Amino acid sequence: MTINYADSTIDHFDLYNFYYGCTINQEASVVGVPTSCVITGTGYADDQATKQVAKQSFTLRKCNRPL
C-alpha cells in the first residue's frame, strides 16, 4: 500500500486491520488451494523506502475450515 501518488492529500495512514490469506493458484481451478506461508509487513518513514521504521513477520498456518 502507498500514499505516494499524484494529487494525494494523505501524508500517512494507520493500518488497523486487514484480511489476508495464502493460496496456491492453479490453472484448472477458479479457487486457490489454501497453504501455509510467512507474511511480512514493513513500514518506512520516507517515500523512497530507505528509512525502515518497523518490520514484523508471522506464519499463517494452513486452515482447512470452510469460510
ZAGUVO-368825 format. One line per field, with one value per residue: chain; x, z negated, y negated of N, C-alpha, C in turn; residue in one letter. Coordinates in nm, 3 decimals, always signed. Example, Ala and Ser with C-alpha at 12.3 -4.5 7.8 and 13.67 -1.06 7.14 Angstrom:
% residues 2
chaine <- A,A;
n_east <- +1.319,+1.285;
n_up <- -0.780,-0.708;
n_north <- +0.569,+0.225;
ca_east <- +1.230,+1.367;
ca_up <- -0.780,-0.714;
ca_north <- +0.450,+0.106;
c_east <- +1.320,+1.290;
c_up <- -0.780,-0.787;
c_north <- +0.330,-0.003;
residu <- a,s;
END
This chain:
% residues 67
chaine <- A,A,A,A,A,A,A,A,A,A,A,A,A,A,A,A,A,A,A,A,A,A,A,A,A,A,A,A,A,A,A,A,A,A,A,A,A,A,A,A,A,A,A,A,A,A,A,A,A,A,A,A,A,A,A,A,A,A,A,A,A,A,A,A,A,A,A;
n_east <- +0.084,+0.042,+0.079,+0.188,+0.134,+0.030,-0.140,-0.217,-0.361,-0.302,-0.087,-0.006,-0.105,-0.288,-0.272,-0.525,-0.666,-0.674,-0.758,-0.619,-0.456,-0.321,-0.263,-0.229,-0.225,-0.396,-0.410,-0.630,-0.829,-1.074,-1.066,-0.815,-0.582,-0.566,-0.274,+0.021,+0.214,+0.456,+0.400,+0.500,+0.515,+0.627,+0.734,+0.804,+0.968,+0.995,+0.929,+1.093,+1.146,+1.373,+1.425,+1.368,+1.129,+0.980,+0.916,+0.758,+0.698,+0.492,+0.377,+0.139,-0.066,-0.184,-0.529,-0.805,-1.069,-1.398,-1.481;
n_up <- +0.000,+0.061,+0.020,+0.184,+0.455,+0.749,+0.678,+0.421,+0.103,-0.140,-0.413,-0.577,-0.710,-0.936,-0.988,-1.080,-1.068,-0.853,-0.594,-0.509,-0.334,-0.221,+0.078,+0.328,+0.659,+0.926,+1.262,+1.351,+1.173,+1.026,+0.774,+0.533,+0.371,+0.026,-0.173,-0.385,-0.489,-0.517,-0.626,-0.583,-0.707,-0.641,-0.747,-0.638,-0.676,-0.477,-0.133,+0.050,-0.052,-0.213,-0.477,-0.709,-0.959,-1.095,-1.119,-1.083,-1.101,-1.049,-1.078,-0.884,-0.929,-0.744,-0.689,-0.704,-0.730,-0.611,-0.469;
n_north <- +0.116,-0.227,-0.583,-0.752,-0.908,-1.087,-1.391,-1.311,-1.363,-1.270,-1.213,-1.009,-0.688,-0.478,-0.144,+0.047,+0.298,+0.588,+0.823,+1.137,+1.402,+1.715,+1.877,+2.131,+2.082,+2.237,+2.346,+2.496,+2.444,+2.230,+2.134,+2.073,+2.300,+2.352,+2.280,+2.287,+2.000,+1.730,+1.406,+1.074,+0.749,+0.423,+0.104,-0.227,-0.544,-0.724,-0.824,-0.696,-0.453,-0.396,-0.445,-0.244,-0.183,+0.001,+0.354,+0.661,+1.007,+1.295,+1.633,+1.789,+2.048,+2.330,+2.356,+2.561,+2.517,+2.432,+2.114;
ca_east <- +0.000,+0.119,+0.008,+0.275,+0.084,-0.005,-0.259,-0.252,-0.373,-0.277,+0.056,+0.019,-0.225,-0.271,-0.332,-0.596,-0.678,-0.689,-0.777,-0.508,-0.460,-0.218,-0.315,-0.153,-0.313,-0.387,-0.475,-0.755,-0.921,-1.112,-1.035,-0.681,-0.572,-0.503,-0.142,+0.088,+0.310,+0.503,+0.359,+0.583,+0.478,+0.740,+0.698,+0.913,+0.942,+1.015,+0.869,+1.189,+1.158,+1.511,+1.431,+1.278,+1.098,+0.915,+0.904,+0.708,+0.658,+0.423,+0.346,-0.003,-0.077,-0.292,-0.657,-0.893,-1.209,-1.465,-1.506;
ca_up <- +0.000,+0.065,+0.030,+0.270,+0.592,+0.791,+0.618,+0.291,-0.006,-0.261,-0.444,-0.649,-0.748,-1.042,-0.949,-1.195,-1.042,-0.714,-0.572,-0.435,-0.317,-0.133,+0.165,+0.446,+0.774,+1.021,+1.389,+1.369,+1.064,+1.008,+0.636,+0.492,+0.269,-0.094,-0.208,-0.489,-0.436,-0.606,-0.581,-0.644,-0.686,-0.666,-0.744,-0.607,-0.711,-0.360,-0.010,+0.124,-0.124,-0.257,-0.622,-0.770,-1.098,-1.158,-1.038,-1.160,-1.023,-1.120,-0.997,-0.872,-0.910,-0.657,-0.757,-0.618,-0.759,-0.506,-0.508;
ca_north <- +0.000,-0.350,-0.710,-0.832,-0.912,-1.223,-1.453,-1.254,-1.460,-1.193,-1.207,-0.884,-0.613,-0.380,-0.018,+0.102,+0.441,+0.626,+0.966,+1.193,+1.546,+1.770,+1.981,+2.172,+2.072,+2.347,+2.313,+2.568,+2.413,+2.090,+2.103,+2.116,+2.404,+2.295,+2.328,+2.209,+1.903,+1.625,+1.272,+0.971,+0.609,+0.333,-0.038,-0.319,-0.683,-0.809,-0.774,-0.615,-0.325,-0.376,-0.460,-0.145,-0.213,+0.116,+0.475,+0.773,+1.123,+1.402,+1.751,+1.824,+2.194,+2.374,+2.378,+2.640,+2.485,+2.352,+1.975;
c_east <- +0.089,+0.026,+0.084,+0.227,+0.042,-0.136,-0.302,-0.257,-0.346,-0.128,+0.093,-0.113,-0.189,-0.345,-0.394,-0.613,-0.692,-0.710,-0.664,-0.527,-0.353,-0.279,-0.214,-0.251,-0.288,-0.463,-0.613,-0.860,-0.951,-1.071,-0.894,-0.687,-0.503,-0.367,-0.087,+0.186,+0.355,+0.464,+0.444,+0.530,+0.595,+0.694,+0.821,+0.871,+0.958,+0.957,+0.963,+1.211,+1.302,+1.525,+1.327,+1.255,+1.030,+0.912,+0.857,+0.663,+0.580,+0.391,+0.196,-0.010,-0.197,-0.416,-0.749,-1.041,-1.271,-1.487,-1.649;
c_up <- +0.000,+0.065,+0.121,+0.415,+0.622,+0.726,+0.485,+0.187,-0.141,-0.288,-0.527,-0.669,-0.858,-1.000,-1.072,-1.180,-0.893,-0.707,-0.485,-0.424,-0.220,-0.053,+0.273,+0.562,+0.869,+1.147,+1.401,+1.264,+1.059,+0.869,+0.603,+0.382,+0.146,-0.123,-0.322,-0.422,-0.547,-0.546,-0.656,-0.607,-0.725,-0.652,-0.720,-0.640,-0.592,-0.235,+0.072,+0.061,-0.161,-0.409,-0.688,-0.917,-1.170,-1.061,-1.128,-1.066,-1.111,-1.023,-1.001,-0.839,-0.822,-0.739,-0.662,-0.644,-0.643,-0.559,-0.530;
c_north <- -0.123,-0.472,-0.805,-0.821,-1.055,-1.267,-1.391,-1.365,-1.394,-1.189,-1.084,-0.812,-0.516,-0.253,+0.047,+0.254,+0.465,+0.776,+1.017,+1.344,+1.589,+1.883,+2.014,+2.167,+2.188,+2.308,+2.374,+2.532,+2.263,+2.042,+2.154,+2.221,+2.344,+2.359,+2.243,+2.112,+1.809,+1.491,+1.170,+0.833,+0.521,+0.189,-0.124,-0.461,-0.777,-0.743,-0.686,-0.477,-0.295,-0.386,-0.368,-0.178,-0.096,+0.233,+0.587,+0.884,+1.219,+1.515,+1.776,+1.972,+2.226,+2.403,+2.451,+2.613,+2.409,+2.211,+1.957;
residu <- m,t,i,n,y,a,d,s,t,i,d,h,f,d,l,y,n,f,y,y,g,c,t,i,n,q,e,a,s,v,v,g,v,p,t,s,c,v,i,t,g,t,g,y,a,d,d,q,a,t,k,q,v,a,k,q,s,f,t,l,r,k,c,n,r,p,l;
END
